[in-house]
Amino acid sequence: MCTSLQLKAKDGSVVVGRTMEFPTLMDARLVILPRGLELHSYAPDNKQGVTWATKYGAVGIDAFPNVEPTGYYAWTDGMNEKGLYVALQYHPGTAVFSSPDGVADDKLMSAIHLATLTLTTCANVSEVRAKLGEVVVWPFVLGPMGMAPPCHFVFHDASGACIAVEWDAGEMKIYDNPYGVFTNSPEFTWHTTNLRNYTHLSPDNPGVITVAGQKLAPFGVGQGMQGLPGDNSSPSRFVRAAVYVATAPQQADAAAAQHEVFHMMNNFDIPDGFSASGEGVGIDDVTYWTTISNLADLTYNVRTVTDSSYRKVALADLDFEASAAKSVDLPANPEFAPFPGL
């Protein structure tokens, strides 16, 4: 399970939040990709697929750093120095990638490399659309999973443009995403249609009514949101995220929007045991990390299941002229910091 959302400030600044849930941390690492690297994806029989040189520096999280020997670019989310952001999110039961039959190897791409392809070659959503038209995403089997990971993607850029990308019966589909919200199955258009079931929700508290001559007042503030789904299913999280974004006061700038997204993402932090699979301990969904990507200030902020403080990565401070990728462990400090001033 994953939840992502976008908030846009009055000055046009864009901030994107995303949670990552899975039954395992998957040896995930923070990775920095500099400009000028030669990278490739795969075609069937482990042949070389799409090849490309990185044009833009990028930072993100590789959930599968030990899967393939070329290393550290099977990203689940990340952003680049131009303010483009992408998230790979789980899409079980719906995602059916294109067949590789009859397609030249140099056009074929694994879904687990699509985030880094677009981040390192595209500056905005418009360029992503063009790049997606040049490749064919096929069902590359990821070793540890024993299957092609069923997934879909959401892209945001610094202007606030947002698209959702999915595969249905072998066909890639690209949708404008005016809500800036994304979760998991079913397909994106189902979620947007489902929002019509919640048009009665309001941030305003209902007024006093009279029944049998008696005035009945709400117990307190918040009853305008009665009926907002609170479970962790993908449809419910999509609705909650859309409502949070729709009702949030527009913040002045990137810093203020980032703090607002911080509070929103807290509502999608799933503790251990709350979303049990029913298949045994150790394979339940837990929020292993959350990222807040400030596409205006170009910062990528990460907190993990064992470190509750966001750790900031300022892209301006990264060496995108390096000769190789750099990877570091995700933060894992389980201790609470001392209260300042005491």
KAGIGI-V395996 format. One line per field, one symbol per residue. ss: DSSP state (@ for helix, = for strand, . for the rest). phi: phi as a letter, one per 30 degrees, with the letter a starting at -180 (. if undefined). psi: psi as a letter, one per 20 degrees, with the letter a starting at -180 (. if undefined). Layout:
ss = ???
phi = ???
psi = ???
This chain:
ss = .=======.....=========......=====....======@@@=======....=====............======....======.......=......@@@===@@@@@@@@@@@...@@@@@@@@...===...=....=...======.....=======..======.....=.....@@@@@@@@@@@..........===..===......@@@........@@@@@@@@@@@@@@......@@@@@@@@@@@@@........=.........==========....======..========@@@........====.............
phi = .abbabbcdedjdbbbcacbcadbdihdbdbccddidcbacbceihddcecacdcbdbbaccdbdcdbddiibcdcalbcdcicbbbdbdbdibdbdddddicdedccbdddcdddeddcbbcadeddeddddcbbdcddddedciadedbbbbbbbddjdbbcbbbbhicdbcbdbddicabbdddeddddddeddbdddaddddddbcbhicdccedadjddcdjddcdcdeeddddddddeddcdddddaddddddddedddedcdcdejdbddickdjbcdbddabbbccdcdhbbcbbbdcbdcdcdcdddcdcdcdcadbbbddebcdddddddic
psi = qqpqqqpprhjiqpppqpqoqriqikkqqpqporqjqorqaqrqkkrpcpqqpphqqqqapoilijgqihpkkmqhrrrriikpqqppqplqigporqpipjpqhjiqqqhiihghgghiiqirhghgggghiiroormpppghhjrooorrqppqriiiqpqpprpokipppppqnihjqpcbqbqghgghhhhiikiiqqipqqrprppkjppoqqhaqiiijpippjrjqgghhgggghggghipppqgagghhghghghghhijooqpihmqhjjqqikqpqohqpqoooigilqoppqrhjoippppoohhiqnjjrirqpqqqqqloiqpqqpqi.
